Amino acid sequence: MKKLATIGAVALLAFSVTACNKADPAADYKKFQEWYQVQEQTQATAQAEFQKQLTEVLGKAEKDPKALEAVLNNFAGKVQETLKSLDAVDVKSEEIKALKDKTKAVLGLSNEVLSEQVKVMAAPTEEAQQAIQAKAAQLNQAAQELQKLQADLKAKFAK
């Protein structure tokens, strides 16, 4: 009888440890949404600052490539900070990991497209414009996939 009680206690402990380690998609979704809301404001501020600096640099009669590069690097640094903060969001659910990965991909791709567009504005060529259009189409597709995934998960987990 004592062995049976011990085996039962061990089984119960193993079961509870397994249950506690299980991913909770709703909690992970909430964590992601909290991160997203904070970053939405941060990104809006960074984009406004980028636009202002870019307008100043491109508004000058002599366009300084080093100043343009500094503006791009500053914005790219802010995007990297956002990506690092996204990496810090601890999610275990595969569904939310997919959302996190897709968000990361879209952020990275949008940064690339923006940088390329600014470079083309400074020195436009037909070849570069076509390359940007292809990348922009890729970004648009990825953004649509992200929006669909966000909508699906919101319908599933938002209360």
NUFIZA-72755 format. One record per residue (C-alpha): residue in three letters; y, z, x. Coordinates in steps of 0.2 Angstrom, whole numbers, plus 5000, padded with zeros to 4 digits. Each point is the difference from the previous one (the first is absolute). Layout:
BEGIN
@resn: Ala | north: Y | up: Z | east: X
...
END
This chain:
BEGIN
@resn: Met | north: 5000 | up: 5000 | east: 5000
@resn: Lys | north: 5012 | up: 5004 | east: 5014
@resn: Lys | north: 4996 | up: 4983 | east: 5008
@resn: Leu | north: 5004 | up: 4992 | east: 4984
@resn: Ala | north: 5017 | up: 5009 | east: 4999
@resn: Thr | north: 5004 | up: 4995 | east: 5018
@resn: Ile | north: 4995 | up: 4982 | east: 4997
@resn: Gly | north: 5010 | up: 5000 | east: 4984
@resn: Ala | north: 5016 | up: 5007 | east: 5009
@resn: Val | north: 4998 | up: 4988 | east: 5014
@resn: Ala | north: 4999 | up: 4985 | east: 4988
@resn: Leu | north: 5015 | up: 5006 | east: 4990
@resn: Leu | north: 5010 | up: 5002 | east: 5016
@resn: Ala | north: 4995 | up: 4983 | east: 5005
@resn: Phe | north: 5005 | up: 4993 | east: 4983
@resn: Ser | north: 5017 | up: 5008 | east: 5000
@resn: Val | north: 5004 | up: 4994 | east: 5018
@resn: Thr | north: 4995 | up: 4983 | east: 4995
@resn: Ala | north: 5010 | up: 5001 | east: 4984
@resn: Cys | north: 5016 | up: 5007 | east: 5009
@resn: Asn | north: 4999 | up: 4986 | east: 5013
@resn: Lys | north: 4999 | up: 4986 | east: 4986
@resn: Ala | north: 5015 | up: 4989 | east: 4999
@resn: Asp | north: 5012 | up: 5003 | east: 4985
@resn: Pro | north: 5008 | up: 4983 | east: 4996
@resn: Ala | north: 5012 | up: 5008 | east: 4988
@resn: Ala | north: 5007 | up: 5012 | east: 5013
@resn: Asp | north: 5000 | up: 4987 | east: 5013
@resn: Tyr | north: 5010 | up: 4988 | east: 4988
@resn: Lys | north: 5012 | up: 5015 | east: 4997
@resn: Lys | north: 5002 | up: 5002 | east: 5019
@resn: Phe | north: 5003 | up: 4981 | east: 5002
@resn: Gln | north: 5013 | up: 5000 | east: 4986
@resn: Glu | north: 5010 | up: 5015 | east: 5007
@resn: Trp | north: 5000 | up: 4991 | east: 5017
@resn: Tyr | north: 5005 | up: 4983 | east: 4992
@resn: Gln | north: 5015 | up: 5008 | east: 4990
@resn: Val | north: 5007 | up: 5008 | east: 5016
@resn: Gln | north: 4998 | up: 4984 | east: 5010
@resn: Glu | north: 5008 | up: 4989 | east: 4986
@resn: Gln | north: 5016 | up: 5009 | east: 5003
@resn: Thr | north: 4999 | up: 5000 | east: 5019
@resn: Gln | north: 4996 | up: 4982 | east: 5000
@resn: Ala | north: 5014 | up: 4996 | east: 4988
@resn: Thr | north: 5012 | up: 5009 | east: 5012
@resn: Ala | north: 4993 | up: 4991 | east: 5016
@resn: Gln | north: 5001 | up: 4983 | east: 4991
@resn: Ala | north: 5018 | up: 5003 | east: 4995
@resn: Glu | north: 5004 | up: 5005 | east: 5018
@resn: Phe | north: 4991 | up: 4985 | east: 5007
@resn: Gln | north: 5010 | up: 4988 | east: 4988
@resn: Lys | north: 5016 | up: 5008 | east: 5005
@resn: Gln | north: 4997 | up: 4999 | east: 5019
@resn: Leu | north: 4993 | up: 4982 | east: 4998
@resn: Thr | north: 5015 | up: 4995 | east: 4991
@resn: Glu | north: 5011 | up: 5007 | east: 5013
@resn: Val | north: 4990 | up: 4991 | east: 5014
@resn: Leu | north: 4999 | up: 4983 | east: 4991
@resn: Gly | north: 5018 | up: 5001 | east: 4994
@resn: Lys | north: 5007 | up: 4999 | east: 5018
@resn: Ala | north: 5005 | up: 4983 | east: 5006
@resn: Glu | north: 4989 | up: 5002 | east: 5015
@resn: Lys | north: 4983 | up: 5006 | east: 4995
@resn: Asp | north: 4994 | up: 5012 | east: 5013
@resn: Pro | north: 4981 | up: 4998 | east: 5002
@resn: Lys | north: 4998 | up: 5017 | east: 5008
@resn: Ala | north: 5010 | up: 5008 | east: 4985
@resn: Leu | north: 4988 | up: 4991 | east: 4988
@resn: Glu | north: 4985 | up: 5006 | east: 5010
@resn: Ala | north: 5007 | up: 5018 | east: 4999
@resn: Val | north: 5002 | up: 4999 | east: 4981
@resn: Leu | north: 4982 | up: 4993 | east: 4998
@resn: Asn | north: 4993 | up: 5013 | east: 5012
@resn: Asn | north: 5009 | up: 5014 | east: 4991
@resn: Phe | north: 4993 | up: 4994 | east: 4983
@resn: Ala | north: 4982 | up: 4998 | east: 5007
@resn: Gly | north: 5001 | up: 5017 | east: 5007
@resn: Lys | north: 5003 | up: 5007 | east: 4982
@resn: Val | north: 4986 | up: 4990 | east: 4993
@resn: Gln | north: 4989 | up: 5007 | east: 5014
@resn: Glu | north: 5005 | up: 5018 | east: 4995
@resn: Thr | north: 4995 | up: 4995 | east: 4982
@resn: Leu | north: 4983 | up: 4994 | east: 5005
@resn: Lys | north: 4997 | up: 5016 | east: 5010
@resn: Ser | north: 5005 | up: 5010 | east: 4985
@resn: Leu | north: 4988 | up: 4990 | east: 4990
@resn: Asp | north: 4986 | up: 5003 | east: 5013
@resn: Ala | north: 5003 | up: 5019 | east: 4998
@resn: Val | north: 4996 | up: 4999 | east: 4981
@resn: Asp | north: 4982 | up: 5007 | east: 5000
@resn: Val | north: 4990 | up: 4991 | east: 4987
@resn: Lys | north: 4981 | up: 5000 | east: 4998
@resn: Ser | north: 4998 | up: 4989 | east: 4985
@resn: Glu | north: 4995 | up: 4982 | east: 5004
@resn: Glu | north: 5011 | up: 4994 | east: 4986
@resn: Ile | north: 5015 | up: 5008 | east: 5007
@resn: Lys | north: 4996 | up: 4996 | east: 5018
@resn: Ala | north: 5000 | up: 4982 | east: 4994
@resn: Leu | north: 5017 | up: 5002 | east: 4992
@resn: Lys | north: 5006 | up: 5009 | east: 5016
@resn: Asp | north: 4993 | up: 4985 | east: 5011
@resn: Lys | north: 5008 | up: 4987 | east: 4989
@resn: Thr | north: 5017 | up: 5009 | east: 5000
@resn: Lys | north: 4999 | up: 5001 | east: 5019
@resn: Ala | north: 4996 | up: 4981 | east: 5001
@resn: Val | north: 5014 | up: 4996 | east: 4988
@resn: Leu | north: 5013 | up: 5010 | east: 5010
@resn: Gly | north: 4995 | up: 4993 | east: 5016
@resn: Leu | north: 5000 | up: 4982 | east: 4994
@resn: Ser | north: 5017 | up: 5002 | east: 4991
@resn: Asn | north: 5007 | up: 5007 | east: 5017
@resn: Glu | north: 4993 | up: 4985 | east: 5009
@resn: Val | north: 5008 | up: 4988 | east: 4987
@resn: Leu | north: 5016 | up: 5008 | east: 5000
@resn: Ser | north: 5001 | up: 5000 | east: 5019
@resn: Glu | north: 4995 | up: 4981 | east: 5000
@resn: Gln | north: 5013 | up: 4996 | east: 4987
@resn: Val | north: 5014 | up: 5008 | east: 5010
@resn: Lys | north: 4995 | up: 4991 | east: 5016
@resn: Val | north: 5000 | up: 4984 | east: 4990
@resn: Met | north: 5017 | up: 5004 | east: 4993
@resn: Ala | north: 5007 | up: 5001 | east: 5018
@resn: Ala | north: 4991 | up: 4985 | east: 5006
@resn: Pro | north: 4993 | up: 4989 | east: 4986
@resn: Thr | north: 4987 | up: 4987 | east: 5003
@resn: Glu | north: 4989 | up: 4990 | east: 4987
@resn: Glu | north: 4984 | up: 5006 | east: 5008
@resn: Ala | north: 5006 | up: 5019 | east: 5000
@resn: Gln | north: 5005 | up: 4998 | east: 4982
@resn: Gln | north: 4983 | up: 4993 | east: 4995
@resn: Ala | north: 4991 | up: 5014 | east: 5009
@resn: Ile | north: 5011 | up: 5013 | east: 4990
@resn: Gln | north: 4996 | up: 4992 | east: 4984
@resn: Ala | north: 4982 | up: 5001 | east: 5003
@resn: Lys | north: 5001 | up: 5018 | east: 5005
@resn: Ala | north: 5011 | up: 5004 | east: 4985
@resn: Ala | north: 4987 | up: 4992 | east: 4989
@resn: Gln | north: 4987 | up: 5011 | east: 5008
@resn: Leu | north: 5011 | up: 5015 | east: 4997
@resn: Asn | north: 5003 | up: 4996 | east: 4982
@resn: Gln | north: 4981 | up: 4998 | east: 4997
@resn: Ala | north: 4997 | up: 5017 | east: 5009
@resn: Ala | north: 5014 | up: 5008 | east: 4990
@resn: Gln | north: 4993 | up: 4994 | east: 4984
@resn: Glu | north: 4983 | up: 5007 | east: 5004
@resn: Leu | north: 5008 | up: 5017 | east: 5004
@resn: Gln | north: 5009 | up: 5000 | east: 4984
@resn: Lys | north: 4984 | up: 4996 | east: 4990
@resn: Leu | north: 4991 | up: 5014 | east: 5010
@resn: Gln | north: 5014 | up: 5012 | east: 4997
@resn: Ala | north: 5000 | up: 4996 | east: 4981
@resn: Asp | north: 4981 | up: 5002 | east: 4999
@resn: Leu | north: 5001 | up: 5017 | east: 5009
@resn: Lys | north: 5014 | up: 5006 | east: 4990
@resn: Ala | north: 4991 | up: 4996 | east: 4984
@resn: Lys | north: 4985 | up: 5009 | east: 5006
@resn: Phe | north: 5008 | up: 5015 | east: 5008
@resn: Ala | north: 5018 | up: 5003 | east: 4993
@resn: Lys | north: 5001 | up: 5013 | east: 4986
END
